[in-house]
Amino acid sequence: MEALGFHPLLSISQRPKILKSVSGSTQLSTSSCPSFYTHKIKQNCRSGIRMQAIEEEYELKQMKDMAAARKRWEALVRDGKVKILTPREAGYAIQLSSKTLLDVRPTTERQKAWVKGSTWIPIFDVDTSFDAGTLSRKVTEFMMGGWWSGVPTLSYDNQFLTEVLEKFPKDTDLIVACQKGLRSLAACELLYNAGYENLFWVQGGLEAAEEEDLEREGPQPFKFAGIGGLSEFLGWTDQQRAAAAKEGWGYRLVYSARLVGLFLAVDALFIGAQQVGRYLQDIRSH
């Protein structure tokens, strides 16, 4: 409520009424508010509109950039400049042909699971800077679903191409993989433009791999390396649901217990907030 400029100590009768106009748009009736609160409400409404506009513009730009990138990547694959491998085929190529697997995933995914013997050079990694622009982007991405998916804010690693060039000659057979297959396509585009011509892309990424396809190291299956946030905690991701179907009730009970615990914690916080509100109201009235 404070985001709209309502002080928590105001009674309901003192707060402005929210009305619906004939057109269905929301309006604020400020006739019963002190001028200070009226001014504050208007300021916060304008700020909210500006923030929404920034978020929409950011999302639209991302969609346009992704659409343009997909067209370029599809052309690379269609023209045979980048060859396609399934995760199983990639496993055979690594074992039988000693091809190199280049893992371009960020730190958070690499730490959970990786292909034995692979080389790790992230094309995008977790952004640890805290300047004003980065902080604003982190807040925007968190509000737009980061809290649920657990996906951190990533930034392009400017040293990616330099590090690859230092480790691999341009005639090396490189199998490029990420978690879902998109970032590895971006890496293939950069590498092809830099002169690498023996490029192989793992379609669907490591998430599409079964345990027998690739020799894994790390604490979690490949399918779980890209999940996080509240959805992972509650076991509501597609990967965890598939695992629950195989594992049975024991696996499901763990996440059911977490869900019950979350509800109890939220309920306790709500009751605690009510008690604090009453206590502050009593202090003010005396």
URSULVEN-V300380 format. One record per pair of residues at least 24 apart in sequence whose C-alpha atoms are under 10 Angstrom apart, sorted by the first residue. I is the first residue (numbers start at 1). J is the second residue. If there is no record, write none. Layout:
# URSULVEN-V300380
I:J ; I:J
This chain:
# URSULVEN-V300380
2:41 ; 2:44 ; 3:40 ; 3:41 ; 3:44 ; 3:45 ; 3:47 ; 3:48 ; 4:37 ; 4:40 ; 4:41 ; 4:42 ; 4:43 ; 4:44 ; 4:45 ; 4:47 ; 4:48 ; 5:36 ; 5:37 ; 5:38 ; 5:39 ; 5:40 ; 5:41 ; 5:42 ; 5:43 ; 5:44 ; 5:45 ; 6:37 ; 6:38 ; 6:40 ; 6:41 ; 7:37 ; 8:277 ; 8:280 ; 8:281 ; 9:277 ; 9:278 ; 9:280 ; 9:281 ; 9:284 ; 10:281 ; 11:281 ; 16:41 ; 51:140 ; 52:140 ; 54:140 ; 55:137 ; 55:140 ; 55:141 ; 55:143 ; 55:144 ; 58:137 ; 58:140 ; 58:141 ; 59:140 ; 59:141 ; 59:144 ; 66:182 ; 69:182 ; 69:185 ; 69:186 ; 69:189 ; 70:182 ; 70:185 ; 70:186 ; 72:185 ; 72:186 ; 72:189 ; 73:182 ; 73:185 ; 73:186 ; 73:188 ; 73:189 ; 74:185 ; 76:185 ; 76:188 ; 76:189 ; 76:192 ; 77:185 ; 77:188 ; 77:189 ; 77:200 ; 77:201 ; 80:197 ; 80:199 ; 80:200 ; 81:188 ; 81:189 ; 81:192 ; 81:196 ; 81:197 ; 81:198 ; 81:199 ; 81:200 ; 82:175 ; 82:176 ; 82:185 ; 82:188 ; 82:189 ; 82:192 ; 82:196 ; 82:197 ; 82:198 ; 82:199 ; 82:200 ; 82:201 ; 83:175 ; 83:197 ; 83:198 ; 83:199 ; 83:200 ; 83:201 ; 83:202 ; 83:203 ; 84:175 ; 84:199 ; 84:200 ; 84:201 ; 84:202 ; 84:203 ; 85:175 ; 85:176 ; 85:177 ; 85:200 ; 85:201 ; 85:202 ; 85:203 ; 85:204 ; 85:205 ; 86:200 ; 86:201 ; 86:202 ; 86:203 ; 86:204 ; 86:205 ; 86:206 ; 86:208 ; 86:209 ; 86:213 ; 87:177 ; 87:201 ; 87:202 ; 87:203 ; 87:204 ; 87:205 ; 87:206 ; 87:207 ; 87:208 ; 87:209 ; 87:210 ; 87:212 ; 87:213 ; 87:214 ; 88:202 ; 88:208 ; 88:209 ; 88:210 ; 88:211 ; 88:212 ; 88:213 ; 88:214 ; 89:202 ; 89:213 ; 89:214 ; 90:175 ; 90:176 ; 90:177 ; 90:200 ; 90:201 ; 90:202 ; 90:203 ; 90:209 ; 90:213 ; 90:214 ; 91:115 ; 91:209 ; 91:212 ; 91:213 ; 91:214 ; 91:215 ; 92:213 ; 92:214 ; 93:175 ; 94:118 ; 94:175 ; 94:214 ; 94:215 ; 95:214 ; 95:215 ; 97:173 ; 98:173 ; 99:172 ; 99:173 ; 99:174 ; 99:175 ; 99:200 ; 100:168 ; 100:172 ; 100:173 ; 100:174 ; 100:175 ; 100:176 ; 100:200 ; 101:173 ; 101:174 ; 101:175 ; 101:176 ; 101:177 ; 101:200 ; 101:201 ; 101:202 ; 102:164 ; 102:174 ; 102:175 ; 102:176 ; 102:177 ; 102:178 ; 102:184 ; 102:187 ; 102:200 ; 102:201 ; 103:175 ; 103:176 ; 103:177 ; 103:178 ; 103:179 ; 103:184 ; 103:187 ; 103:205 ; 103:206 ; 104:160 ; 104:176 ; 104:177 ; 104:178 ; 104:179 ; 104:183 ; 104:184 ; 104:186 ; 104:187 ; 105:177 ; 105:178 ; 105:179 ; 105:180 ; 105:181 ; 105:183 ; 105:184 ; 105:205 ; 105:206 ; 105:225 ; 105:226 ; 106:152 ; 106:154 ; 106:155 ; 106:157 ; 106:178 ; 106:179 ; 106:183 ; 106:226 ; 108:151 ; 108:152 ; 108:225 ; 108:226 ; 108:227 ; 108:228 ; 109:151 ; 109:178 ; 109:179 ; 109:220 ; 109:222 ; 109:224 ; 109:225 ; 109:226 ; 109:227 ; 109:228 ; 110:178 ; 110:179 ; 110:217 ; 110:218 ; 110:222 ; 110:225 ; 110:226 ; 111:217 ; 111:218 ; 111:219 ; 111:220 ; 111:225 ; 112:217 ; 112:218 ; 112:219 ; 112:220 ; 112:221 ; 112:222 ; 112:223 ; 112:224 ; 112:225 ; 112:226 ; 113:206 ; 113:216 ; 113:217 ; 113:218 ; 113:219 ; 113:220 ; 113:221 ; 113:222 ; 113:223 ; 113:224 ; 113:225 ; 113:226 ; 114:206 ; 114:214 ; 114:215 ; 114:216 ; 114:217 ; 114:218 ; 114:219 ; 114:220 ; 114:221 ; 114:222 ; 114:225 ; 115:177 ; 115:206 ; 115:214 ; 115:215 ; 115:216 ; 115:217 ; 115:218 ; 115:222 ; 116:214 ; 116:215 ; 116:216 ; 116:217 ; 116:218 ; 117:215 ; 117:216 ; 117:217 ; 118:175 ; 118:176 ; 118:177 ; 118:216 ; 119:164 ; 119:167 ; 119:176 ; 120:164 ; 120:177 ; 121:157 ; 121:159 ; 121:160 ; 121:161 ; 121:163 ; 121:164 ; 122:156 ; 122:157 ; 122:159 ; 122:160 ; 122:161 ; 122:163 ; 122:178 ; 122:183 ; 122:184 ; 122:187 ; 123:154 ; 123:155 ; 123:156 ; 123:157 ; 123:158 ; 123:159 ; 123:160 ; 123:161 ; 123:178 ; 123:183 ; 123:184 ; 123:186 ; 123:187 ; 123:190 ; 124:153 ; 124:154 ; 124:155 ; 124:156 ; 124:157 ; 124:158 ; 124:160 ; 124:183 ; 124:187 ; 125:152 ; 125:153 ; 125:154 ; 125:155 ; 125:156 ; 125:157 ; 126:151 ; 126:152 ; 126:153 ; 126:154 ; 126:155 ; 126:156 ; 126:157 ; 127:152 ; 127:153 ; 127:154 ; 127:155 ; 127:156 ; 127:157 ; 128:152 ; 128:153 ; 128:154 ; 128:155 ; 129:155 ; 145:229 ; 146:228 ; 146:229 ; 146:230 ; 147:228 ; 147:229 ; 147:230 ; 147:231 ; 148:227 ; 148:228 ; 148:229 ; 148:230 ; 148:231 ; 148:232 ; 148:233 ; 149:226 ; 149:227 ; 149:228 ; 149:229 ; 149:230 ; 149:231 ; 149:232 ; 149:233 ; 149:237 ; 150:226 ; 150:227 ; 150:228 ; 150:229 ; 150:230 ; 150:231 ; 150:232 ; 150:233 ; 151:226 ; 151:227 ; 151:228 ; 151:229 ; 152:228 ; 152:229 ; 160:187 ; 160:190 ; 160:191 ; 161:187 ; 161:190 ; 161:191 ; 161:194 ; 164:191 ; 165:191 ; 165:194 ; 165:195 ; 165:196 ; 168:196 ; 169:195 ; 169:196 ; 170:194 ; 170:195 ; 170:196 ; 170:197 ; 170:198 ; 170:199 ; 171:195 ; 171:196 ; 171:197 ; 171:198 ; 171:199 ; 172:196 ; 172:197 ; 172:198 ; 172:199 ; 173:197 ; 173:198 ; 173:199 ; 173:200 ; 174:198 ; 174:199 ; 174:200 ; 174:201 ; 175:199 ; 175:200 ; 175:201 ; 175:202 ; 176:200 ; 176:201 ; 176:202 ; 176:203 ; 176:205 ; 177:201 ; 177:202 ; 177:203 ; 177:204 ; 177:205 ; 177:206 ; 177:207 ; 178:202 ; 178:203 ; 178:204 ; 178:205 ; 178:206 ; 178:207 ; 178:226 ; 179:203 ; 179:204 ; 179:205 ; 179:206 ; 179:207 ; 179:208 ; 179:209 ; 179:222 ; 179:223 ; 179:224 ; 179:225 ; 179:226 ; 180:204 ; 180:205 ; 180:206 ; 180:207 ; 180:208 ; 180:223 ; 180:226 ; 181:205 ; 181:206 ; 181:207 ; 181:208 ; 207:239 ; 233:258 ; 233:259 ; 233:262 ; 234:258 ; 234:259 ; 234:260 ; 234:262 ; 235:259
